[in-house]
Amino acid sequence: MTYPLWTAGVILALAWGSRIVQAAIGVPKIADIAQAKWNLRPSPAPRVSIIVPARNEAEHIEASLQCLLALDYENYEVLAVNDRSTDATGKLMGRVAASPEAHGCLRVVQVTALPSGWLGKTHAMWTAGEQATGDWLLFTDADVMFQPSALRRAMAYAEADHADHVVLFPQLLMHTPGEYMMIAFFQTLFTFGHRPWKVADPKAKDHIGVGAFNLVRRSAYEAVGSYRALRMEVVDDMKLGKVIKNAGFAQRNVFGEDLILIRWAKGALGVVDNLTKNFFAVLSFQWWRAVLSAIGLLFLNLGPFLGVWMARGWQRAPFLVALASMFLLYVGMSVRSRIPPYYFLLHPIATVMFVYTLLRSTTLTLWHGGVVWRGTKYPLEELRRGLV
């Protein structure tokens, strides 16, 4: 008997098996606001300020703002922040604001300089938040497309469930096999690590935040220090969720089918590029955590495949349990993400690419002495001091 191999198999079987059982019980409890029961209109309708930070987003900003102006909700404003753009973003914002569809509810906020001690995006969102008039703040990205009923349904749910923070999962648009493969892996890893079914549990540490749709009650936002408290956070959306949950406010995440749409990346390498900025930040910019995480990712995700190949006879059993559990997660996610379950077969390739992304993020950040994003360098020491 090869005890180390058997032990590794049991660990993997317990890790993946426990997650699929928890997901099978917990995910059905997450609300889906695309269902007919949430086709409601809150009365009275609380005022919502939608904040859209944008830096060099000329490709998407016009269509995104037009979607927001077409929302089926009677009490809202849109604050579009032109954050030092060097392309046509500001001009396009102004054109939309001057259109009849804007009917006075779209304001363009100009940011011409970035103060020291701030990331561009967090500063843009904080600046708009200071000017917002809403009882609720909705932080979204400049490339997200909203269906008309998205905000109305989310607000109906938030008010009915007495939530302070609501995250609506976006439907990710994918056009290439590489995107399907990488996003399927990312969603599997996210489900494994963040347990979205536990977010509503005040006793659980699990928290959530998504840049495409962070809907926050203003009183909760101000109670946690606003974005001023997160001014040097690279992964600002998740950190906002963390501080809100840790402060004891009611946090919820919901499904919504295609209520909001976004193409997150173009191709597998687009996913790599998007995550390069964030991966090392998630690990608090500590190289030893990056190394341990890379080893853990390889063991957790390649271990079941290698174990089935290396083991003999009944010793393969725990590895098969791990693989079956992993495949069932793919099956479950396919219901929401529309990624065919057979992308499970590419899981080993995606694992290697994600580990490469993690090591790339670590190496580039250390090499440059900070994070370089959209033409601005943020020094590593400042980023470390700003961690929450």
RAGI-V710896 format. One record per residue. N is the residue number from 1. SS is DSSP state (a for helix, b for strand, c for the rest). PHI is phi in whole degrees, 0 to 359 (NA if undefined). BURIAL is b if it has 16 or more other C-alpha atoms within 10 Angstrom, else e. Layout:
# RAGI-V710896
n = <N;N>
ss = <SS;SS>
phi = <PHI;PHI>
burial = <BURIAL;BURIAL>
This chain:
# RAGI-V710896
n = <1;2;3;4;5;6;7;8;9;10;11;12;13;14;15;16;17;18;19;20;21;22;23;24;25;26;27;28;29;30;31;32;33;34;35;36;37;38;39;40;41;42;43;44;45;46;47;48;49;50;51;52;53;54;55;56;57;58;59;60;61;62;63;64;65;66;67;68;69;70;71;72;73;74;75;76;77;78;79;80;81;82;83;84;85;86;87;88;89;90;91;92;93;94;95;96;97;98;99;100;101;102;103;104;105;106;107;108;109;110;111;112;113;114;115;116;117;118;119;120;121;122;123;124;125;126;127;128;129;130;131;132;133;134;135;136;137;138;139;140;141;142;143;144;145;146;147;148;149;150;151;152;153;154;155;156;157;158;159;160;161;162;163;164;165;166;167;168;169;170;171;172;173;174;175;176;177;178;179;180;181;182;183;184;185;186;187;188;189;190;191;192;193;194;195;196;197;198;199;200;201;202;203;204;205;206;207;208;209;210;211;212;213;214;215;216;217;218;219;220;221;222;223;224;225;226;227;228;229;230;231;232;233;234;235;236;237;238;239;240;241;242;243;244;245;246;247;248;249;250;251;252;253;254;255;256;257;258;259;260;261;262;263;264;265;266;267;268;269;270;271;272;273;274;275;276;277;278;279;280;281;282;283;284;285;286;287;288;289;290;291;292;293;294;295;296;297;298;299;300;301;302;303;304;305;306;307;308;309;310;311;312;313;314;315;316;317;318;319;320;321;322;323;324;325;326;327;328;329;330;331;332;333;334;335;336;337;338;339;340;341;342;343;344;345;346;347;348;349;350;351;352;353;354;355;356;357;358;359;360;361;362;363;364;365;366;367;368;369;370;371;372;373;374;375;376;377;378;379;380;381;382;383;384;385;386;387;388>
ss = <c;c;a;a;a;a;a;a;a;a;a;a;a;a;a;a;a;a;a;a;a;a;a;a;a;a;a;a;a;c;c;b;c;c;c;a;a;a;c;c;c;c;c;c;c;c;c;b;b;b;b;b;b;b;c;c;c;c;c;c;a;a;a;a;a;a;a;a;a;c;c;c;c;c;c;b;b;b;b;b;b;b;b;c;c;c;c;c;a;a;a;a;a;a;a;a;a;c;c;a;a;a;c;c;c;b;b;b;b;b;b;c;c;c;c;c;c;c;c;a;a;a;a;a;a;a;a;a;a;a;a;c;c;c;c;b;b;b;b;b;c;c;c;c;b;b;c;c;c;a;a;a;a;a;a;a;a;a;a;a;c;c;c;c;b;b;b;b;c;c;b;b;c;c;c;c;a;a;a;a;a;a;a;a;a;a;a;a;a;a;a;a;a;a;c;a;a;a;c;c;c;c;c;c;c;c;c;c;c;c;c;c;c;b;b;b;b;a;a;a;a;a;a;c;c;a;a;a;a;a;c;c;c;c;c;a;a;a;a;a;a;a;a;a;a;a;c;c;c;c;b;b;b;b;b;c;c;c;c;b;b;b;c;c;c;c;a;a;a;a;a;a;a;a;a;a;a;a;a;a;a;a;c;c;c;c;a;a;a;a;a;a;a;a;a;a;a;a;a;a;a;a;a;a;a;a;a;a;a;a;c;c;a;a;a;a;a;a;a;a;a;a;a;a;a;a;a;a;a;a;a;a;a;a;a;a;a;c;c;c;a;a;a;a;a;a;a;a;a;a;a;a;a;a;a;a;a;a;a;a;a;a;a;a;a;a;a;a;c;b;b;b;b;c;c;b;b;b;b;a;a;a;a;a;a;c;c;c>
phi = <NA;265;300;301;293;297;299;299;297;296;300;294;296;293;296;286;296;295;293;292;293;298;295;298;277;274;300;300;278;284;293;243;282;281;290;300;296;257;278;239;233;300;224;288;273;298;285;239;255;265;249;236;282;211;231;55;244;299;294;242;298;296;295;296;293;296;297;294;287;262;295;271;211;270;224;208;225;240;248;264;256;273;267;57;294;250;251;271;306;298;297;291;301;297;294;293;297;274;283;300;295;292;31;77;261;252;242;259;255;262;246;257;214;257;295;295;82;228;277;300;291;296;294;297;290;295;301;293;299;292;262;290;247;278;283;234;241;247;267;221;259;281;244;265;254;258;282;306;271;301;293;300;294;297;290;299;293;301;290;292;263;54;275;252;212;237;250;258;291;280;274;273;274;231;239;231;302;297;295;302;297;289;289;299;296;301;294;297;295;297;296;294;271;252;42;302;288;262;300;284;279;295;273;271;276;299;222;210;192;226;300;287;199;248;260;233;295;302;297;290;302;287;294;269;97;58;288;298;286;242;296;245;271;291;266;293;293;291;291;299;298;295;290;293;294;295;279;91;279;281;246;222;237;223;272;202;50;254;297;227;234;205;262;288;204;252;81;299;290;295;296;302;297;297;276;301;295;263;300;293;296;302;263;59;57;248;296;292;290;295;295;297;294;298;296;297;298;296;296;293;259;265;308;299;290;292;297;298;284;274;283;230;60;291;293;285;306;296;292;293;298;297;296;297;295;298;297;295;297;299;297;296;291;297;295;264;266;64;265;304;299;292;292;306;294;263;305;298;294;298;301;299;292;289;295;301;297;299;292;296;300;296;295;294;295;292;294;275;70;159;256;253;218;51;85;241;261;246;301;299;296;293;296;294;294;271;294;252>
burial = <e;e;e;e;b;b;e;b;b;b;e;b;b;b;b;b;b;e;b;b;e;e;b;e;e;e;b;e;e;b;b;b;b;b;e;e;e;b;b;e;b;b;e;e;e;b;b;b;b;b;b;b;b;b;b;b;b;b;e;b;b;b;b;b;b;b;e;b;b;e;b;b;b;e;e;b;b;b;b;b;b;b;b;b;b;e;e;e;b;b;e;b;b;b;e;b;b;e;e;e;e;b;e;e;e;b;b;b;b;b;b;e;e;e;e;e;e;b;b;b;b;b;b;b;b;b;b;b;b;e;e;b;e;b;e;b;b;b;b;b;b;b;b;b;b;b;e;b;b;b;b;b;b;b;b;b;b;b;e;e;e;e;b;b;b;b;b;b;b;b;b;b;b;b;e;e;e;b;b;b;b;b;b;b;b;b;e;b;e;e;b;b;e;e;b;b;b;b;b;b;e;e;e;e;e;b;b;b;b;b;b;b;b;b;b;b;b;b;e;b;b;e;e;b;e;b;b;e;b;b;b;b;b;b;b;b;b;b;b;b;b;b;b;b;b;b;e;e;b;b;b;b;b;b;b;b;b;b;b;b;b;b;e;b;b;b;b;b;e;e;b;b;e;e;b;b;b;b;b;b;b;b;e;b;b;e;e;e;e;b;e;e;b;b;e;e;b;b;b;b;b;b;b;b;b;e;b;b;e;e;b;e;e;e;b;b;b;b;b;b;b;b;b;b;b;b;b;b;b;b;b;b;b;b;e;e;b;b;b;e;b;e;b;b;e;e;b;b;e;b;b;b;b;b;b;e;b;b;b;b;b;b;b;b;b;b;e;e;e;b;b;e;e;e;e;e;e;b;b;b;e;e;b;b;e;b;b;e>
